[in-house]
Amino acid sequence: NAGVTQTPKFQVLKTGQSMTLQCAQDMNHEYMSWYRQDPGMGLRLIHYSVGAGITDQGEVPNGYNVSRSTTEDFPLRLLSAAPSQTSVYFCASRYYHHYYEQYFGPGTRLTVT
Amino acid sequence: GNSVTQMEGPVTLSEEAFLTINCTYTATGYPSLFWYVQYPGEGLQLLLKATKADDKGSNKGFEATYRKETTSFHLEKGSVQVSDSAVYFCALSNNAGNNRKLIWGLGTSLAVNP
């Protein structure tokens, strides 16, 4: 099992550009989520999905879109990048009934200039 | 609402020293409590958990006891190693069925010197 994979590992964008952060898992987990990690702010939930075709907003959804067309993939789209979106982004997944253990990807470090 | 408060870091220790990282929480109902660890350059991974009061979670020499009377879940290890250098996150899960989310502390950075 590859677990949770994320691409790219690093990305630099200019303000106003758009891009998609990729996330995939091969554990057949129903629940997937995106977090951002900022110094002094801890982990904040951006969006989550409880299954293919179902997504919902977390704490900080503005400026981000998600879709879940398959169980395996959960891409995060930045529509028009802003410097405030400079952060480390983590994708996570778990079995829907196993609320107690999430599996995290290695993260994407995004810088917006 | 639900919240988690961790001691601020960084914590710097010598190898074989005793480690305590404090975590207290505020929650309604009966949350489950977790410690996650993030090694340099990696994502977070579950270190241990406790799902009810007085439960003790343990893994890799780390322990934490769910204390409802003091609303605490302090992480301890008797003898730390250089390889324990990482950021440690305390978290709670609210009692909202399978759709429950994790509420995170800010993380405590630990550096262990040889």
gemmi code that builds the backbone of each chain (N, CA, C; Angstrom):
import gemmi

chains = {
    "A": [
        ("ASN", (0.829, -1.205, 0.000), (0.000, 0.000, 0.000), (0.861, 1.252, 0.000)),
        ("ALA", (0.523, 2.191, -0.872), (1.229, 3.464, -0.870), (0.711, 4.373, 0.226)),
        ("GLY", (-0.497, 4.114, 0.739), (-1.072, 4.964, 1.766), (-1.704, 6.195, 1.132)),
        ("VAL", (-1.436, 7.363, 1.722), (-1.937, 8.625, 1.189), (-0.792, 9.320, 0.469)),
        ("THR", (-0.985, 9.631, -0.784), (0.048, 10.312, -1.552), (-0.432, 11.695, -1.956)),
        ("GLN", (0.495, 12.624, -1.987), (0.184, 14.006, -2.372), (1.215, 14.486, -3.390)),
        ("THR", (0.739, 15.207, -4.362), (1.638, 15.877, -5.310), (1.115, 17.272, -5.594)),
        ("PRO", (2.002, 18.236, -5.829), (3.468, 18.139, -5.703), (3.899, 18.245, -4.244)),
        ("LYS", (5.165, 18.096, -3.965), (5.702, 18.302, -2.617), (5.933, 19.773, -2.347)),
        ("PHE", (6.327, 20.500, -3.363), (6.579, 21.935, -3.232), (5.973, 22.637, -4.445)),
        ("GLN", (5.495, 23.861, -4.212), (4.945, 24.639, -5.313), (5.059, 26.113, -4.985)),
        ("VAL", (5.463, 26.896, -5.974), (5.465, 28.349, -5.842), (4.501, 28.904, -6.891)),
        ("LEU", (3.592, 29.749, -6.454), (2.620, 30.363, -7.351), (2.709, 31.871, -7.247)),
        ("LYS", (2.286, 32.525, -8.289), (2.122, 33.975, -8.214), (0.669, 34.283, -7.853)),
        ("THR", (0.470, 35.406, -7.206), (-0.888, 35.831, -6.841), (-1.794, 35.810, -8.070)),
        ("GLY", (-2.959, 35.213, -7.898), (-3.934, 35.153, -8.977), (-3.892, 33.872, -9.794)),
        ("GLN", (-2.801, 33.120, -9.706), (-2.729, 31.853, -10.434), (-3.626, 30.823, -9.756)),
        ("SER", (-4.000, 29.821, -10.539), (-4.774, 28.718, -9.982), (-3.955, 27.443, -10.087)),
        ("MET", (-4.281, 26.489, -9.233), (-3.620, 25.193, -9.328), (-4.435, 24.152, -8.550)),
        ("THR", (-4.093, 22.905, -8.776), (-4.744, 21.794, -8.096), (-3.707, 20.983, -7.354)),
        ("LEU", (-3.963, 20.777, -6.059), (-3.156, 19.868, -5.253), (-3.814, 18.489, -5.326)),
        ("GLN", (-2.998, 17.510, -5.656), (-3.542, 16.162, -5.821), (-3.397, 15.358, -4.541)),
        ("CYS", (-4.393, 14.518, -4.277), (-4.356, 13.594, -3.147), (-4.990, 12.292, -3.584)),
        ("ALA", (-4.323, 11.197, -3.255), (-4.874, 9.885, -3.569), (-4.573, 8.929, -2.426)),
        ("GLN", (-5.500, 7.990, -2.209), (-5.270, 6.953, -1.198), (-5.713, 5.612, -1.769)),
        ("ASP", (-5.001, 4.563, -1.339), (-5.288, 3.228, -1.861), (-5.774, 2.293, -0.774)),
        ("MET", (-6.378, 2.843, 0.266), (-6.836, 2.037, 1.404), (-8.358, 1.881, 1.404)),
        ("ASN", (-9.007, 2.363, 0.361), (-10.459, 2.273, 0.238), (-11.179, 3.022, 1.374)),
        ("HIS", (-10.549, 4.107, 1.833), (-11.168, 4.911, 2.894), (-12.293, 5.756, 2.338)),
        ("GLU", (-13.391, 5.789, 3.072), (-14.522, 6.602, 2.631), (-14.277, 8.089, 2.920)),
        ("TYR", (-13.671, 8.368, 4.050), (-13.555, 9.744, 4.547), (-12.208, 10.319, 4.147)),
        ("MET", (-12.222, 11.477, 3.490), (-10.990, 12.169, 3.142), (-11.141, 13.638, 3.494)),
        ("SER", (-10.017, 14.272, 3.785), (-10.072, 15.662, 4.217), (-8.798, 16.387, 3.826)),
        ("TRP", (-8.894, 17.699, 3.786), (-7.759, 18.580, 3.556), (-7.603, 19.512, 4.740)),
        ("TYR", (-6.336, 19.649, 5.186), (-5.983, 20.573, 6.248), (-4.912, 21.522, 5.732)),
        ("ARG", (-4.847, 22.683, 6.366), (-3.675, 23.510, 6.204), (-3.016, 23.696, 7.567)),
        ("GLN", (-1.692, 23.781, 7.533), (-0.931, 23.893, 8.774), (-0.117, 25.171, 8.716)),
        ("ASP", (-0.377, 26.058, 9.652), (0.316, 27.338, 9.709), (0.928, 27.525, 11.090)),
        ("PRO", (2.083, 28.169, 11.175), (2.730, 28.381, 12.480), (1.791, 29.106, 13.443)),
        ("GLY", (1.682, 28.587, 14.658), (0.851, 29.226, 15.669), (-0.640, 29.027, 15.490)),
        ("MET", (-1.029, 28.324, 14.409), (-2.464, 28.112, 14.144), (-2.830, 26.637, 14.200)),
        ("GLY", (-1.856, 25.788, 14.261), (-2.154, 24.362, 14.258), (-2.720, 23.904, 12.923)),
        ("LEU", (-3.518, 22.854, 12.968), (-4.145, 22.289, 11.783), (-5.575, 22.805, 11.671)),
        ("ARG", (-5.912, 23.265, 10.487), (-7.281, 23.742, 10.273), (-7.893, 23.009, 9.088)),
        ("LEU", (-9.121, 22.563, 9.268), (-9.813, 21.764, 8.265), (-10.366, 22.672, 7.170)),
        ("ILE", (-10.053, 22.326, 5.922), (-10.503, 23.142, 4.791), (-11.806, 22.569, 4.218)),
        ("HIS", (-11.740, 21.331, 3.750), (-12.896, 20.618, 3.210), (-12.764, 19.153, 3.565)),
        ("TYR", (-13.896, 18.462, 3.541), (-13.854, 17.023, 3.753), (-14.912, 16.339, 2.912)),
        ("SER", (-14.772, 15.020, 2.817), (-15.699, 14.226, 2.017), (-15.940, 12.902, 2.726)),
        ("VAL", (-17.202, 12.478, 2.782), (-17.528, 11.208, 3.437), (-17.744, 10.096, 2.414)),
        ("GLY", (-17.538, 10.412, 1.151), (-17.663, 9.391, 0.115), (-17.703, 10.038, -1.250)),
        ("ALA", (-17.572, 9.225, -2.272), (-17.589, 9.744, -3.638), (-18.875, 10.528, -3.890)),
        ("GLY", (-18.714, 11.702, -4.444), (-19.845, 12.551, -4.774), (-20.345, 13.424, -3.643)),
        ("ILE", (-19.717, 13.319, -2.452), (-20.184, 14.080, -1.280), (-19.022, 14.871, -0.704)),
        ("THR", (-19.165, 16.193, -0.646), (-18.141, 17.026, -0.022), (-18.812, 18.043, 0.886)),
        ("ASP", (-18.041, 18.578, 1.811), (-18.580, 19.580, 2.721), (-17.453, 20.487, 3.183)),
        ("GLN", (-17.838, 21.644, 3.707), (-16.856, 22.643, 4.114), (-16.372, 22.393, 5.528)),
        ("GLY", (-15.109, 22.752, 5.754), (-14.551, 22.721, 7.093), (-14.526, 24.119, 7.680)),
        ("GLU", (-13.483, 24.397, 8.461), (-13.374, 25.693, 9.139), (-12.993, 26.838, 8.210)),
        ("VAL", (-12.126, 26.563, 7.228), (-11.537, 27.623, 6.401), (-11.669, 27.305, 4.922)),
        ("PRO", (-12.879, 27.226, 4.378), (-13.054, 26.785, 3.005), (-12.871, 27.858, 1.926)),
        ("ASN", (-12.880, 29.134, 2.330), (-12.880, 30.195, 1.321), (-11.606, 30.187, 0.482)),
        ("GLY", (-11.803, 30.252, -0.841), (-10.676, 30.261, -1.764), (-10.275, 28.881, -2.259)),
        ("TYR", (-10.978, 27.856, -1.791), (-10.651, 26.474, -2.155), (-11.907, 25.748, -2.642)),
        ("ASN", (-11.708, 24.884, -3.635), (-12.768, 23.994, -4.085), (-12.291, 22.559, -4.039)),
        ("VAL", (-13.208, 21.638, -3.834), (-12.887, 20.215, -3.871), (-13.969, 19.488, -4.646)),
        ("SER", (-13.612, 18.294, -5.085), (-14.576, 17.376, -5.686), (-14.130, 15.970, -5.329)),
        ("ARG", (-15.036, 15.033, -5.400), (-14.702, 13.641, -5.075), (-15.452, 12.752, -6.061)),
        ("SER", (-14.821, 12.536, -7.197), (-15.475, 11.718, -8.224), (-15.205, 10.231, -8.023)),
        ("THR", (-14.131, 9.895, -7.317), (-13.824, 8.493, -7.018), (-13.506, 8.364, -5.535)),
        ("THR", (-13.525, 7.146, -5.032), (-13.144, 6.920, -3.638), (-11.679, 7.284, -3.405)),
        ("GLU", (-10.835, 7.069, -4.427), (-9.394, 7.190, -4.233), (-8.876, 8.628, -4.237)),
        ("ASP", (-9.507, 9.507, -4.999), (-8.917, 10.817, -5.261), (-9.725, 11.960, -4.654)),
        ("PHE", (-9.010, 12.961, -4.153), (-9.672, 14.109, -3.517), (-8.824, 15.349, -3.779)),
        ("PRO", (-8.892, 15.907, -4.974), (-8.060, 17.077, -5.304), (-8.578, 18.357, -4.657)),
        ("LEU", (-7.643, 19.232, -4.350), (-7.956, 20.546, -3.775), (-7.546, 21.611, -4.780)),
        ("ARG", (-8.495, 22.447, -5.142), (-8.232, 23.485, -6.148), (-8.181, 24.864, -5.512)),
        ("LEU", (-7.102, 25.568, -5.830), (-7.000, 26.970, -5.451), (-7.427, 27.776, -6.666)),
        ("LEU", (-8.447, 28.584, -6.512), (-9.067, 29.234, -7.659), (-8.269, 30.442, -8.127)),
        ("SER", (-7.803, 31.241, -7.179), (-7.021, 32.443, -7.477), (-6.113, 32.666, -6.281)),
        ("ALA", (-4.893, 32.175, -6.389), (-4.016, 32.111, -5.217), (-3.741, 33.491, -4.627)),
        ("ALA", (-3.685, 33.520, -3.295), (-3.373, 34.740, -2.543), (-2.236, 34.426, -1.570)),
        ("PRO", (-1.434, 35.449, -1.208), (-0.338, 35.206, -0.256), (-0.819, 34.577, 1.052)),
        ("SER", (-2.065, 34.835, 1.447), (-2.595, 34.262, 2.685), (-2.767, 32.743, 2.587)),
        ("GLN", (-2.660, 32.213, 1.382), (-2.767, 30.762, 1.202), (-1.403, 30.070, 1.238)),
        ("THR", (-0.358, 30.827, 1.483), (0.951, 30.228, 1.728), (0.852, 29.373, 2.985)),
        ("SER", (1.167, 28.088, 2.852), (0.935, 27.164, 3.960), (1.477, 25.786, 3.574)),
        ("VAL", (1.388, 24.862, 4.511), (1.624, 23.456, 4.217), (0.264, 22.775, 4.236)),
        ("TYR", (-0.027, 22.044, 3.173), (-1.333, 21.409, 3.020), (-1.199, 19.902, 3.206)),
        ("PHE", (-2.061, 19.354, 4.035), (-2.078, 17.917, 4.276), (-3.421, 17.342, 3.869)),
        ("CYS", (-3.347, 16.227, 3.179), (-4.520, 15.424, 2.897), (-4.537, 14.266, 3.891)),
        ("ALA", (-5.720, 13.872, 4.317), (-5.840, 12.768, 5.265), (-7.031, 11.902, 4.875)),
        ("SER", (-6.983, 10.643, 5.280), (-8.109, 9.761, 5.001), (-8.304, 8.791, 6.159)),
        ("ARG", (-9.479, 8.238, 6.234), (-9.776, 7.218, 7.247), (-11.003, 6.423, 6.821)),
        ("TYR", (-11.211, 5.282, 7.473), (-12.477, 4.588, 7.328), (-13.550, 5.411, 8.024)),
        ("TYR", (-14.688, 5.453, 7.442), (-15.764, 6.300, 7.971), (-16.094, 5.931, 9.414)),
        ("HIS", (-16.095, 4.637, 9.728), (-16.470, 4.214, 11.080), (-15.293, 4.263, 12.046)),
        ("HIS", (-14.084, 4.451, 11.550), (-12.895, 4.497, 12.401), (-12.483, 5.948, 12.629)),
        ("TYR", (-13.332, 6.661, 13.329), (-13.076, 8.076, 13.539), (-11.762, 8.314, 14.252)),
        ("TYR", (-11.241, 7.309, 14.918), (-10.109, 7.486, 15.816), (-8.755, 7.467, 15.128)),
        ("GLU", (-8.672, 7.125, 13.859), (-7.357, 7.090, 13.231), (-7.394, 7.625, 11.815)),
        ("GLN", (-6.748, 8.755, 11.634), (-6.586, 9.319, 10.300), (-5.175, 9.024, 9.799)),
        ("TYR", (-5.068, 8.861, 8.494), (-3.784, 8.654, 7.847), (-3.481, 9.893, 7.014)),
        ("PHE", (-2.292, 10.446, 7.242), (-1.932, 11.687, 6.578), (-0.941, 11.448, 5.449)),
        ("GLY", (-1.062, 12.273, 4.407), (-0.047, 12.329, 3.380), (1.152, 13.134, 3.861)),
        ("PRO", (2.210, 13.191, 3.045), (3.444, 13.865, 3.458), (3.387, 15.382, 3.353)),
        ("GLY", (2.344, 15.926, 2.736), (2.180, 17.369, 2.693), (2.676, 18.005, 1.410)),
        ("THR", (2.090, 19.170, 1.111), (2.530, 20.019, 0.003), (2.827, 21.391, 0.577)),
        ("ARG", (4.052, 21.856, 0.361), (4.425, 23.194, 0.837), (4.190, 24.179, -0.291)),
        ("LEU", (3.236, 25.082, -0.072), (2.847, 26.047, -1.099), (3.254, 27.448, -0.679)),
        ("THR", (3.918, 28.146, -1.610), (4.272, 29.545, -1.391), (3.609, 30.373, -2.478)),
        ("VAL", (2.897, 31.417, -2.055), (2.252, 32.326, -3.013), (2.918, 33.698, -2.889)),
        ("THR", (3.487, 34.168, -3.984), (4.226, 35.437, -3.949), (3.428, 36.569, -4.581)),
    ],
    "B": [
        ("GLY", (-17.618, 25.572, 23.458), (-17.253, 24.654, 22.383), (-16.077, 23.790, 22.799)),
        ("ASN", (-15.656, 22.959, 21.877), (-14.531, 22.062, 22.135), (-13.208, 22.744, 21.817)),
        ("SER", (-12.210, 22.510, 22.650), (-10.892, 23.076, 22.386), (-9.824, 22.236, 23.076)),
        ("VAL", (-8.596, 22.387, 22.585), (-7.441, 21.673, 23.138), (-6.329, 22.683, 23.366)),
        ("THR", (-5.722, 22.617, 24.538), (-4.614, 23.504, 24.871), (-3.385, 22.664, 25.197)),
        ("GLN", (-2.307, 22.918, 24.493), (-1.051, 22.222, 24.748), (-0.020, 23.195, 25.278)),
        ("MET", (0.941, 22.646, 26.017), (2.038, 23.490, 26.465), (2.821, 23.970, 25.245)),
        ("GLU", (3.319, 25.187, 25.361), (4.080, 25.742, 24.243), (5.467, 25.146, 24.222)),
        ("GLY", (6.002, 25.024, 23.026), (7.373, 24.574, 22.906), (8.253, 25.753, 22.525)),
        ("PRO", (9.451, 25.484, 22.039), (9.971, 24.127, 21.912), (10.445, 23.566, 23.246)),
        ("VAL", (10.391, 22.257, 23.332), (10.933, 21.544, 24.471), (12.250, 20.924, 24.018)),
        ("THR", (13.297, 21.164, 24.782), (14.609, 20.614, 24.461), (15.077, 19.749, 25.622)),
        ("LEU", (15.412, 18.510, 25.335), (15.833, 17.569, 26.354), (17.100, 16.854, 25.916)),
        ("SER", (17.794, 16.317, 26.881), (18.916, 15.433, 26.588), (18.405, 14.007, 26.478)),
        ("GLU", (19.131, 13.209, 25.723), (18.753, 11.798, 25.575), (18.627, 11.146, 26.944)),
        ("GLU", (17.636, 10.286, 27.079), (17.314, 9.520, 28.301), (16.599, 10.356, 29.359)),
        ("ALA", (16.307, 11.596, 29.073), (15.539, 12.413, 30.023), (14.071, 11.997, 30.001)),
        ("PHE", (13.349, 12.411, 31.054), (11.909, 12.151, 31.164), (11.149, 13.257, 30.446)),
        ("LEU", (10.133, 12.856, 29.706), (9.350, 13.809, 28.935), (7.924, 13.892, 29.455)),
        ("THR", (7.445, 15.115, 29.621), (6.010, 15.366, 29.812), (5.617, 16.505, 28.896)),
        ("ILE", (4.574, 16.300, 28.131), (3.969, 17.377, 27.340), (2.516, 17.481, 27.808)),
        ("ASN", (2.170, 18.636, 28.343), (0.840, 18.814, 28.923), (-0.211, 19.093, 27.856)),
        ("CYS", (-1.383, 18.518, 28.072), (-2.526, 18.756, 27.203), (-3.778, 18.797, 28.069)),
        ("THR", (-4.539, 19.854, 27.952), (-5.840, 19.930, 28.609), (-6.900, 20.231, 27.565)),
        ("TYR", (-8.130, 19.884, 27.885), (-9.176, 20.041, 26.885), (-10.443, 20.609, 27.508)),
        ("THR", (-11.268, 21.156, 26.650), (-12.620, 21.570, 26.989), (-13.542, 20.891, 26.001)),
        ("ALA", (-14.537, 20.206, 26.510), (-15.437, 19.491, 25.604), (-16.763, 19.228, 26.278)),
        ("THR", (-17.784, 19.140, 25.458), (-19.080, 18.677, 25.955), (-19.146, 17.175, 25.724)),
        ("GLY", (-19.871, 16.510, 26.569), (-20.011, 15.074, 26.402), (-18.744, 14.331, 26.776)),
        ("TYR", (-18.480, 13.253, 26.054), (-17.371, 12.363, 26.376), (-16.496, 12.164, 25.143)),
        ("PRO", (-15.558, 13.092, 24.938), (-14.733, 12.993, 23.726), (-13.733, 11.855, 23.809)),
        ("SER", (-13.201, 11.481, 22.664), (-12.024, 10.628, 22.592), (-10.802, 11.533, 22.443)),
        ("LEU", (-9.669, 11.076, 22.958), (-8.466, 11.905, 22.977), (-7.316, 11.192, 22.270)),
        ("PHE", (-6.461, 11.975, 21.645), (-5.413, 11.425, 20.792), (-4.119, 12.215, 20.944)),
        ("TRP", (-3.019, 11.520, 20.712), (-1.751, 12.169, 20.430), (-1.283, 11.721, 19.051)),
        ("TYR", (-0.967, 12.716, 18.219), (-0.367, 12.474, 16.926), (1.057, 13.018, 16.948)),
        ("VAL", (1.926, 12.417, 16.114), (3.309, 12.858, 16.030), (3.647, 13.178, 14.573)),
        ("GLN", (4.406, 14.241, 14.389), (4.844, 14.640, 13.048), (6.364, 14.705, 13.038)),
        ("TYR", (6.986, 13.730, 12.396), (8.438, 13.735, 12.253), (8.827, 14.716, 11.147)),
        ("PRO", (10.041, 15.225, 11.185), (10.460, 16.248, 10.209), (10.205, 15.811, 8.773)),
        ("GLY", (9.530, 16.665, 8.029), (9.282, 16.414, 6.612), (8.194, 15.410, 6.311)),
        ("GLU", (7.463, 14.976, 7.338), (6.441, 13.948, 7.121), (5.068, 14.450, 7.550)),
        ("GLY", (4.045, 13.668, 7.196), (2.699, 13.954, 7.685), (2.525, 13.442, 9.097)),
        ("LEU", (1.389, 13.763, 9.681), (1.111, 13.326, 11.043), (0.760, 11.846, 11.065)),
        ("GLN", (1.050, 11.203, 12.172), (0.629, 9.817, 12.352), (0.158, 9.630, 13.780)),
        ("LEU", (-0.830, 8.773, 13.933), (-1.396, 8.524, 15.257), (-0.359, 7.864, 16.143)),
        ("LEU", (-0.154, 8.427, 17.334), (0.779, 7.848, 18.294), (0.034, 6.992, 19.314)),
        ("LEU", (-1.034, 7.537, 19.900), (-1.834, 6.764, 20.840), (-3.185, 7.429, 21.016)),
        ("LYS", (-4.100, 6.678, 21.622), (-5.449, 7.200, 21.800), (-6.065, 6.651, 23.077)),
        ("ALA", (-7.115, 7.327, 23.549), (-7.920, 6.855, 24.682), (-9.349, 7.290, 24.421)),
        ("THR", (-10.261, 6.371, 24.551), (-11.639, 6.665, 24.160), (-12.586, 6.869, 25.325)),
        ("LYS", (-12.139, 6.592, 26.558), (-13.004, 6.882, 27.704), (-12.158, 7.202, 28.918)),
        ("ALA", (-12.815, 7.784, 29.905), (-12.117, 8.236, 31.110), (-11.357, 7.087, 31.763)),
        ("ASP", (-10.147, 7.426, 32.242), (-9.230, 6.507, 32.922), (-8.526, 5.534, 31.981)),
        ("ASP", (-8.852, 5.558, 30.706), (-8.105, 4.759, 29.733), (-6.676, 5.281, 29.653)),
        ("LYS", (-5.739, 4.374, 29.462), (-4.350, 4.762, 29.205), (-3.998, 4.302, 27.807)),
        ("GLY", (-3.582, 5.241, 26.974), (-3.060, 4.897, 25.663), (-1.551, 4.766, 25.749)),
        ("SER", (-0.985, 3.837, 24.980), (0.464, 3.671, 25.001), (0.954, 3.165, 23.661)),
        ("ASN", (2.190, 3.591, 23.317), (2.789, 3.167, 22.060), (4.223, 3.677, 22.038)),
        ("LYS", (5.145, 2.861, 21.593), (6.560, 3.241, 21.418), (7.162, 3.836, 22.689)),
        ("GLY", (6.704, 3.415, 23.851), (7.236, 3.912, 25.107), (6.537, 5.165, 25.615)),
        ("PHE", (5.656, 5.730, 24.809), (4.864, 6.892, 25.218), (3.568, 6.429, 25.892)),
        ("GLU", (3.096, 7.223, 26.857), (1.839, 6.926, 27.539), (1.067, 8.218, 27.771)),
        ("ALA", (-0.250, 8.088, 27.828), (-1.089, 9.213, 28.228), (-2.353, 8.637, 28.841)),
        ("THR", (-2.816, 9.238, 29.935), (-4.017, 8.761, 30.630), (-5.111, 9.807, 30.527)),
        ("TYR", (-6.278, 9.378, 30.165), (-7.461, 10.226, 30.009), (-8.013, 10.520, 31.411)),
        ("ARG", (-7.818, 11.767, 31.867), (-8.251, 12.166, 33.206), (-9.430, 13.127, 33.070)),
        ("LYS", (-10.616, 12.612, 33.330), (-11.807, 13.443, 33.172), (-11.881, 14.498, 34.273)),
        ("GLU", (-11.429, 14.146, 35.478), (-11.567, 15.081, 36.603), (-10.702, 16.323, 36.418)),
        ("THR", (-9.583, 16.166, 35.719), (-8.718, 17.321, 35.467), (-8.750, 17.736, 33.996)),
        ("THR", (-9.594, 17.122, 33.211), (-9.703, 17.344, 31.749), (-8.314, 17.404, 31.117)),
        ("SER", (-7.522, 16.366, 31.347), (-6.152, 16.372, 30.849), (-5.814, 15.053, 30.157)),
        ("PHE", (-4.790, 15.120, 29.321), (-4.306, 13.947, 28.593), (-2.812, 14.174, 28.333)),
        ("HIS", (-2.031, 14.208, 29.381), (-0.615, 14.553, 29.277), (0.182, 13.398, 28.687)),
        ("LEU", (1.097, 13.722, 27.796), (1.949, 12.721, 27.156), (3.239, 12.566, 27.964)),
        ("GLU", (3.637, 11.313, 28.215), (4.849, 11.059, 28.983), (5.675, 9.966, 28.324)),
        ("LYS", (6.994, 10.096, 28.521), (7.903, 9.016, 28.131), (9.049, 9.017, 29.124)),
        ("GLY", (9.413, 7.852, 29.571), (10.402, 7.751, 30.639), (11.822, 8.077, 30.213)),
        ("SER", (12.160, 7.807, 28.953), (13.538, 7.981, 28.506), (13.507, 8.285, 27.009)),
        ("VAL", (13.679, 9.561, 26.675), (13.540, 9.940, 25.269), (14.826, 9.644, 24.493)),
        ("GLN", (14.651, 9.475, 23.196), (15.766, 9.236, 22.292), (15.820, 10.353, 21.252)),
        ("VAL", (16.964, 10.471, 20.609), (17.112, 11.488, 19.558), (16.029, 11.317, 18.491)),
        ("SER", (15.683, 10.066, 18.217), (14.683, 9.772, 17.179), (13.270, 10.218, 17.569)),
        ("ASP", (13.064, 10.623, 18.814), (11.757, 11.144, 19.243), (11.585, 12.620, 18.899)),
        ("SER", (12.611, 13.235, 18.384), (12.522, 14.648, 17.983), (11.448, 14.797, 16.916)),
        ("ALA", (10.450, 15.610, 17.210), (9.273, 15.708, 16.344), (8.346, 16.777, 16.920)),
        ("VAL", (7.242, 16.996, 16.241), (6.184, 17.854, 16.779), (5.034, 16.950, 17.219)),
        ("TYR", (4.530, 17.174, 18.412), (3.482, 16.344, 18.989), (2.196, 17.153, 19.110)),
        ("PHE", (1.118, 16.568, 18.612), (-0.186, 17.223, 18.606), (-1.166, 16.449, 19.467)),
        ("CYS", (-1.812, 17.145, 20.366), (-2.921, 16.600, 21.117), (-4.212, 16.940, 20.371)),
        ("ALA", (-5.171, 16.029, 20.368), (-6.419, 16.272, 19.643), (-7.561, 15.580, 20.350)),
        ("LEU", (-8.758, 16.104, 20.129), (-9.944, 15.422, 20.633), (-10.943, 15.265, 19.507)),
        ("SER", (-11.783, 14.267, 19.675), (-12.820, 13.999, 18.707), (-14.154, 14.157, 19.396)),
        ("ASN", (-14.975, 15.049, 18.851), (-16.272, 15.278, 19.497), (-17.194, 14.104, 19.265)),
        ("ASN", (-18.228, 14.064, 20.084), (-19.123, 12.904, 20.059), (-20.214, 13.104, 19.044)),
        ("ALA", (-19.861, 12.987, 17.746), (-20.854, 13.308, 16.723), (-20.947, 12.194, 15.707)),
        ("GLY", (-20.919, 10.976, 16.167), (-21.052, 9.860, 15.249), (-19.833, 9.687, 14.373)),
        ("ASN", (-20.004, 9.011, 13.266), (-18.864, 8.710, 12.415), (-18.388, 9.902, 11.614)),
        ("ASN", (-19.174, 10.971, 11.588), (-18.774, 12.162, 10.857), (-17.979, 13.116, 11.736)),
        ("ARG", (-17.587, 12.653, 12.900), (-16.935, 13.546, 13.841), (-15.599, 14.027, 13.302)),
        ("LYS", (-15.233, 15.233, 13.758), (-13.991, 15.832, 13.297), (-13.019, 15.905, 14.465)),
        ("LEU", (-11.766, 16.089, 14.140), (-10.743, 16.239, 15.164), (-10.536, 17.715, 15.469)),
        ("ILE", (-10.432, 18.033, 16.758), (-10.087, 19.372, 17.219), (-8.632, 19.300, 17.664)),
        ("TRP", (-7.786, 20.152, 17.102), (-6.340, 20.021, 17.286), (-5.773, 21.064, 18.239)),
        ("GLY", (-4.789, 20.640, 19.023), (-3.926, 21.596, 19.699), (-2.935, 22.180, 18.704)),
        ("LEU", (-2.159, 23.155, 19.167), (-1.242, 23.855, 18.260), (0.052, 23.090, 18.009)),
        ("GLY", (0.291, 22.049, 18.748), (1.522, 21.283, 18.570), (2.623, 21.756, 19.501)),
        ("THR", (3.440, 20.797, 19.927), (4.600, 21.081, 20.777), (5.816, 20.447, 20.121)),
        ("SER", (6.802, 21.286, 19.827), (8.013, 20.787, 19.187), (8.971, 20.250, 20.243)),
        ("LEU", (9.489, 19.059, 20.009), (10.444, 18.420, 20.917), (11.751, 18.194, 20.177)),
        ("ALA", (12.838, 18.649, 20.784), (14.176, 18.383, 20.263), (14.949, 17.620, 21.320)),
        ("VAL", (15.491, 16.467, 20.944), (16.270, 15.651, 21.874), (17.716, 15.659, 21.415)),
        ("ASN", (18.586, 16.109, 22.299), (20.011, 16.187, 21.977), (20.761, 14.967, 22.499)),
        ("PRO", (21.749, 14.490, 21.717), (22.517, 13.310, 22.176), (23.410, 13.649, 23.365)),
    ],
}
model = gemmi.Model(1)
for chain_id, residues in chains.items():
    chain = gemmi.Chain(chain_id)
    for i, (resn, *xyz) in enumerate(residues, 1):
        res = gemmi.Residue()
        res.name, res.seqid = resn, gemmi.SeqId(i, " ")
        for name, pos in zip(("N", "CA", "C"), xyz):
            atom = gemmi.Atom()
            atom.name, atom.element = name, gemmi.Element(name[0])
            atom.pos, atom.b_iso = gemmi.Position(*pos), 0.0
            res.add_atom(atom)
        chain.add_residue(res)
    model.add_chain(chain)
structure = gemmi.Structure()
structure.add_model(model)
structure.setup_entities()
